[in-house]
């Protein structure tokens, strides 16, 4: 009864010793039993729910009795049926091949040995799953070492366990693991977004230069490309690293072990955006060249690409969903970067620095035309996001 109420049960007994040769643990007089509660932390149930929501399957491995383990697991939402639990003795009856299939059925393992933990981890790995193992005792160290991600307890964990692990939990809190997963996904997203931003800009420049060679036109000077790559591209790319997590970040399925970084979706996104940028800049240059000097046409192209790069930094915040209906100004570092780069661009055009960059003075109409074309590209890019997401697999 106590086991089913999630209590750990201790029995107490005594014996009067009359002879030093007597065996102490025989003929004891029972005093009573004690049910000891070790309640789960309040946030564990919510964290378990968040794990399932984000494609992570939590599993309990314990030395407690099966009834106690199932009672606790049921309380925190880990199991819905007693059939989801198994004892270590029954694991001994299963071969490794059988366990590979059977392991999918269970969320609770009770009365297990260190050897059982190794077999459970290996069975999940054989099913091509990423396995994280937590523990605090010396006997957990081999399993923590075998897992893809070994997590030890920072407060109660032994030094052996900490040395074998990849991650040490400073607060011994399960909820911290879930928060770490969320932070890891945010970091991955931001790395992807920064690479998307940089490669799109670089491929657009390559496309423009190749077209210029084909049509025998010097669209950009080397100093223009140097400024775009060292200043206009690099500062927003660094700022994208500080982008906050999206609202749906924990609703996504887990990435598989074999998933490449450059998926068909990411390749298509880079290619289409780069070509779109390149076409607009070429149009700006050749349309202007019909009525103006080559220097003014080059200046228009330079201004157009610089503005496009600034705007595209905001578009790169979310490669799949349009940011027009989201919080556009959520990343303060990106906002500050865009403001500073805009000021630098104005200084470049209205000060003697203009002659160093061989830029021609532009009329208000010309500047407005460039800005209009840049925002047109931004709108097209945003509106095509759902279509690219639907057609190309990520």
N, C-alpha and C positions, 0 to 999 in steps of 0.2 A: 504493500500500500504506500509506504513511504517512497519507494523507488518511483512509482507512478506519479507521485506528487513532486518529482524532480528533486528529492532529498537524497543526499549522500548518507548512508546508514553506517553507524559505528556501534558495535556491541561492547559492553563493559562487564567484566567478571573479576572475581577475586578468589584467593585461596590462602589459607593459613599454612605456613611452612613449618613443619615440625622436625623435618630431617633435611639436612643440606643436600642429601643425595636424591631427594625427590625430584620428579620431573615437574617443572613449574606449569606447563601448559596442559596438564591432565587433571581431571576431576575438579574443574573450576566451578564456582557458584555464580550463576548469571545474576547480574544486578539490574540490567535493563539495556535498552537500545536508544540511540539518539539519532534523530534526523537533522542533518546539517544542511542549511540552505546556502548555496553559492550563486546568488541571482545574476543573470546576465545584465550587463550595463544597459541603461535605458535606450541608448541610441542604436544598439545592436539590431533590433528588429527592423528599424528603418533602413539601416545599412544593408541588411540581408535583402530587403525588398528592392533596394537600389541596385544591388548586384544582379538580381534576376532581370531587372529592367534593362540593364546594360549588357546582357549576354554573358555574365559571369556566374558560375555555379559554385556556391560555397558548400564545403563538405566538412563534417565534424568527425574527427578521429580522436577517440578518448579511451582512457583506461577504466572509466566508470562502467557500471553494469548497463546492459542494453536498455532496460526499462527507464533508468535515470536519464540516459542520453537521449532517448526518444521523447521523454517528457519535456526536457529542456529544449530540444530541437523543435518540438511542436509549438512551444511557447514563443519562440522567436521566428516562427514561420519557415523553418528549414525543411520540415516534413509535413505531409498531410495524412500519411498512412504508416502503420507499423511495419509494413512490408519494405519500407525504404531504409530499414536498419538491418545490420548483420553483425554477428560476433566473430572474433578472431578465430575461434575453433573451426567455424564453417569455412573460413578462407583457406585453412590448411587442406581442405578436401578438394579445392579447385586447382586445376593446373593453370599455368600462366596464360594459355590460350583461352581457357574457360573464363578466367578472371577478366581478360580483356573485354569480353562481351558482358559479363555479369556486373562489372564495375559501374556501368551506366545506370544500373537500377537503384543504387544505394547513395544516400546522402549522409548516413550515420554509420560509423564503424566503432564498435565497442569492444572492450577487453582485448585490445590489440598489442602486439609486440613491435619492437623496432623493425624487425624483418617484415612484418605485415605492411608497415608504412612504406617501405621501399617498394614492395610489390604493388601497392595501390597506385603510387606515383608512376611507376613504370607502365602499368596498365593504361593509365590515362595518356601518357606520352605515346604509347603505341597506337592510341586512337587519334594521334595528331593534334593533341590539345596542349596549350601552354599551361603549365602547372606552377602555381605558387604554393609553397609550404611554409607554415608558421610553426614555431615551437620555442621552448625555453630550456628544456633539459638536455643533458649530455646525450641521452638516447635519441633525441630528435636530430642531432647533428648530421648523421649519414643521410637521412631523408631530405633535410634542408640543402645539403650539398648536391644531391641528385636532381632536385627540382630545377626547373628553368629559372625560377626566382625564389631564393631562400630568404625567409624573413624571420628574424629572431627578436625576442623581447628585450628591450633595453634596460628595464627595471629588474625583472625577475629572471632574465636569461643568464645562463652561464657563459663564461668567457669562451669556452669551446664552441658553443652554439653561435655566439656572435662572430667568431672567426670564420665559421663555415658558411655564414649567410652573406647575401648580397645587400640586404637592407636591414637596418636595426631600427625598431620602433621605439622612439624615445619615451612614449607614454603608454606602451603596451595596450593600445586601444585598436580594436578591429576597425572602427570607423575611420581611423587614420589611413588604413590600407585603401579603403574606398576613395577617400579624398586624394590619395596619391595616384590612383588610377585616373581620376578625373584630371589631375594636373598633368599627368603623362600624356593624356589625349590632347590637352590644350597645347602642350609643347610640340607634339607631333604636328598638329594642325598648323601651328605658327611657322614651323620649319618648312612645311609644304607650301604655305602661302608665300613665304619669303622667296623660295626657289621659283615658284610660279611667277611671281612679280619680276624677279631678275631675269629669268630665261625668256619671258615674253618680251621684255625690253630689248634684250641682246639679240634675239632672233629678228625682231622688227628692224633693228639697226642693220643687221646683216642683209636682210631682204632689201632694204632701201639702197644700201651700197651696191649690191649686185645689180639691181635695176638701173642704178646710176651708171655703172660701168657699161651695161647693155645699151643704154641710150646716150653714152658719152657725155654724161652730166656730172659735175662735181656738186652733189647735193649738200654734203657736209664737208667742212674743213676738219682736219685732225683735232684741232683745239675744241671744236664743238663736241665731238665724240668723247674726248677726254673729260670735258665738263659734265656731260650727261652721265657717264659711267662712274666718275669719282664723286660727284656731288648729288646730282638729281636722283640717281638710282640707289646709291648706298645708304643714304640717311633714312628714307622711308622703309627700306628693307630691314634695317636694324629696328626701327619703330614697330614693325609688324610682329616682332618677337614679344612685345608687351600686350598684344591683343587679348582681351579677356575671353574666357570660354563661352561658346555659344549655348543657348538655352537647351538645345537638344543633344548636347555632347554625350550624356550618359544614356541616351535612348538608342544609340547606334549599336549594331552587332560588333563583336570583337573581330579585329583583323586576323586573318589566318596567318600561320607561320610562313606560308609560301607566297604571300601576296607581294608583288613587286612595288617599289615606291612609285615608279612611273607607270601608272595604270593607263589603259586606253583613254579614260576620261581626262586624266591630267595632260597627256600628250595632245589630245584634241583641243583642250582648253588653251594650252600654250600656243599651239599652231594657229588656231583660228583667230585668237586675239592678236598675235604677232602680225599675221597677214592683214587683218583689219586695220591695225595701226599703220602698217607700211603703206597700204593703198591710200589712206587718207593723207599721209605726209607727201606721197608722190603726187597726188592730186593738187595739194596745196602748192607744191613747188612748180609743177608744169602749168597750172592755171595762172599763177602769178607771173611766170616767165613769158606768157603771151603778151603782157602789157607793161611789165617792169623789167628792171635790170637783173642779171643773174645774182648780184649781191643781195638784192631785196628778196628774191625768191629763196635764196639760201637762208636768209634771216627768218623768213616766214616758216620755212621747214624746221629750223632750229627751235623757234618759239613753239611751234605746234607739237613737236615731239617732247619738249620739256614739260609743257602743260599736260600732255597726254600721260606722261609718266607719273606726274603728281596725282592726277585724277585716278589713274589705274591702281595706285596704291590703296585707295579706298575700296575699289572694286575687288581687290585681292583679299580683303578681309574675310570674304566668304565666297569660295569658288563656285558653289552650287546654287545658293539662293541669292536673289536680288537684295541688295542692301538699301534699296529705295524705300522699302517699308519697314526697315529696321533702324536701330539707333546708329546713325551715320557717324556721330561724333563720340562714340563710346571710348575709343582709344586716345587718351589725352596726349600721349607721346607722338602719335601720328599727326594729330592736329597741330601740335607745336612744330613738328618737322615741316609740315606743309606750309605753315605760316612763315617760318624762317626761309624756306626755299623760295617762296613767292616774293619775299622782300629782296632776297639775293638776286632774283631774276629782274626785278624792277631796277635795282642798283646797276645791274649789268647793262641795261638798256638806256639809262639816263645819265650815266657818269662816263668819264673818259675810258673806263674799262671796255666800253663798246668798241673802240678802235683796236684794242688788243685782240678781241674776238672777231674782228672784221665784220661787225654787224651794222646794217644800214638802219637809219631811223625809219620808223613805221608810222603811218597815219592811224588815227583812231578807228577808221573804218577797217583797215587791214588787221589791226589787233582784234577787233570785234569779230571779224571773219574767222580768224584763227581760233578764238575761244569758242565760237559757235560750232566749228567743225570738231573741236576736241570734245565738247559736250555731246555732240551727235554720236560720236564713237562710243562714249561712255554709256549712253542710253541703249544703243544697239547691243553693246557688250552685256549689259545688265539684262536686257530682254531675251537674249539668246541663251542665258544660263540654264533655264529649265529644259530647253530643247537639247542642249549638249549633254546635260545630266541624264536625260531620258534615253538618248541614242547610244551614248558611249558608256561602257561598263566601268565602274570604279572598283 
